[in-house]
């Protein structure tokens, strides 16, 4: 990030990639179903609008989640789906909570479909995907956050995702439209999640904290509150900006982007104020 940023906020979108090699689609049992279900559909379009309105730097992954999930550790793998297996590991990795559910580093299963792939994958291809997609993406995020920390004294990552409409827990329930995740306080100072929740409440928006989504590997890897680098996950209900098929942007997207731009500016002010209160410089001279 060579240029100075207008705000101490980094926007990142790891799950909206839509660049599918034909060879990848050919190996899927039902590519239309799988791709739509796996993507955080079009949330990158929303993020680009936010970046344009606020001046926040933005990192977007173009590789699709079906190819490799950037919100998983590079060993969160169900190795039984690999043709030549792994000589040093069992069918699952030691950090394989998501792999066990079918949504590890390379997604394997989806509800309503079952197995995503027609055949197993070569180990060498997994390694190549990690080296060409996973490692560069996280290096870029780390470098951008370090640059913001150097410029502002602190930095906040907003890891942007979209979610299907949440189900009612009881007949009178009104499900949240947004979920703010901070790994239950491990990835960010609680003041930033609290500020986000207060802002959304002022906009008469329903929001939840850490449930059902607390964040994943991105927050675990990049959130370092003790070093002044904070990370939160923002889950956005797809009905707020997509059409009835949850496939393409709707006419509601610009209004949502405007409202979320206010959230970004609000959080930027919170980061700046926090550093000012500490007596640290908030911008490079």
N, C-alpha and C positions, 0 to 999 in steps of 0.2 A: 504494500500500500504506500506508494511513493508520495501522493498528495496528502495534505493535511485534511482531516475529516471535520465536517461541520458539527458533528455530535460524537460523544464517546460510546456509540452504539454500533455493533456489527450485526447485520441481518444475514442469516444463512438459511438455505433451503436444500436439505439433503435428499428429499424424497419425491421431487416433482419432475425428474428427468424423463424425457420422452424420446430420446434418440435410440431407437431400437434397431440394432443390426438385424437384417433379415435372417441370418443364421440363428439368432437368439429366438426370434418368433417362431421359426420352423420347429424348434425343439419343444415348444409349449403345447400342451394338450388342448388348451382353449385360450389362445392369446388375447382375444377381445375381452373375455371375462377377467383373466388374470391381470392384464395391464391396468385396466380401469380400477380394479380392487386394490392393487398394490400402490398405485401412485397417490401422492397427496395432490390430487388433481388440480392443476392450474394455479396452485398457491404461489408459484414463481411469478405469475402475472401480477398477482396482488402485491407480492414483495417488491417487484420493480416499481410499481406505482408508489409504494411507501418510500423506497430509496430516493425516487425522484422528488417527492414532496419534502423530505426531511434532510437530504444530503448524507444519510447514513450509508456507509459502504455495504456492499451486498456480495455474497458468494452463493452461487447457484450451481448445483450438480446437474450436469446434462445426462450423465449415465443413468439409466433407469434403476429403480430399486430391484427389479427382477434380476438384473445382472449382478448387483452387489448392494447390500444395505449398509449405508454409511453411518447408520445409527446403531451398529453392532460392532463389537470388538472383532479384530481380524482372526481370532480363534474361536469365535462363537459359532461353531460349525457342526452340522450333523454329518460326520464323515462317512456314514453309511450311504450317503447319496453320491459319494465320489467313487468313480469306477475302479481306481487303483488304490483306494483307501488311504490310510495314513499309517506309516510304519511306527510312529511314536505315540499315537493316540488311539483311544477307543472310538466307539461310534459317535460319541459326543465329546466336546471339549470340556475343560475344567470350568469354563465360565459360560455354560451352554444353556442357561435358563430359557432363552428365546429359541434356541435351536431345537430344544425338546418340543416346543409348541408348533414347530414347522416354519417359524419366522426367524431364522438365524441369519448369518452373514449372507448366504444365498437362500432366499425363501424356498421352501419345499412344498408346503401344503397350504390350501386355503379352504375356509369353511364354504360349503356349497359346491366345491369342486373336487377336493381331495388333492392328489398329486398334481403339481403344476407341470412337471417335466415328463417328456416321453422316455427319456433315458438318463443314465447317470452322467456325471461330468468328470472330465479328467482333472487330476490333481494339479497338473501344470497350468491348466487354464485358470483354476482358482488362484494360484500364485500370481499369474499374470494380471488378473483383475485387481488383486490387492496392490500390486506394484504400480499399476497404471491409473487406478481410480481411488482406492481407499487412502493410500499413503499421501498422494498429492493433495487430495481434498483436505485432509486434516492438517497437513503442513500449512496450507494456505490459510485455514482458519486460525491456527496457532500464531502465524506470523502477523496476521491482521490484528488480532487481539493484542499482541505484544506492542505493535505500533501504536494502537490506541492508548494502551497503558502508558507508553512513553510520552505521548502527546498530552494526555489529559490527567494522568495520575491514577486513573482507574478505567476499566472498560466493562461493558455489559454486552454479552452475546444474547440475541433473541433468536432461538432456533425455531423456525417456523414450520408448522405442520398443519394438516387439515384432518378432520375426523368426520365419520358418518354421524348422523343425528343420534344423540344419546337416547337410550330408552328410559321411559318412566320407571322409577323404582316402586311407585305406588300410584293409584289412580289420580291423586291430587298433586302429584309431583310435576314440577316444571323443570325439565332438564337444562343443564347449562349449555350456553352457546359457545363459550370459551373455557379452556382449562389452562391455568398457569401452573407449570411444573418447575420445581427447583430441587428435586431429589430430597424432599423433606428437609430442606435447609442446607444440604451438603454442597450444592453447586453455586449458591448465591446467598448474599446477605438477605435476610428475610424482609428488610425494608423495601427491596425492589419488587418482590412479589406482592407485598402489601400495597405498595403504590399502584401497581398494575390493577389489582383488584378494586381499589378505591376509585380509580379512574373509570373502569368499566361500570361500576355501580352508579357513578354520576351520569353515565350515558344511558342508564336504565337497561344495561345489558346483563344477562345472567352469566355468572362466571363461577368456576370451582377452582379449588387449590389442590393440586397433586392427585386428585381422584376424578376419573380413573386413570389419568396419565401423569406420572411424576417426572417423565423424562428418561433418557436412556444413555447410551454410550457417549454421545456427543457431550452431554452435560458432565458425565463422569470424567471425561478426558480433559475438557477445556475449562470447566469451572474451578477456579482456584481463588476463593474469596480471601484467603490469608495473604495473597499476593496482589490483591486489588483487581482480579479478573473474575467477573461474575457471569453466570450463564443461567438463563431460564428458557423453558420451552413454552411456546404459545401454540395451543391447539385451537383451530377455528372450525366451527361447524360448516360443512360444505354447502348446506342450504342457504347460507348467508351470501354466497357470491357465485354459485353455479345454477344452471338451469334445472328443470325438474328431473332430468336424467342423471344429474350430478356429473355431467360430462363437459360442458362448455361454460365459459363465463356468462353471467346474466347481467341485466341492466342494474342490478344492485351492487355490483362490484365497486364502482367509483365512490359511492357513499360510504361503503365499508372501509375502503382505502383511506378516505378522508378522516374517518373516525379513528382508525388505527394509527394514522400519522400523528394525531394528537397524543396517542398513547406513547409513541416513540419519543416525541418531544418532551412529554411529561417525565418519562424515565431518564432521558438525557439530563433534564434539569435536576433530577434526584441524584444522579451520579455526580454532577458538577457541584451541587450543594454539599454533598457528603465530603468530597475532597476539599472544598473550601473550608468546611468546618474543621477539618483536620489540620488546616494551615498549610496545605500543600499547593503547589502551583497547578492550576487547572488547564493550562494550555502552554504550549511551547512559545517562547518569546521569539 
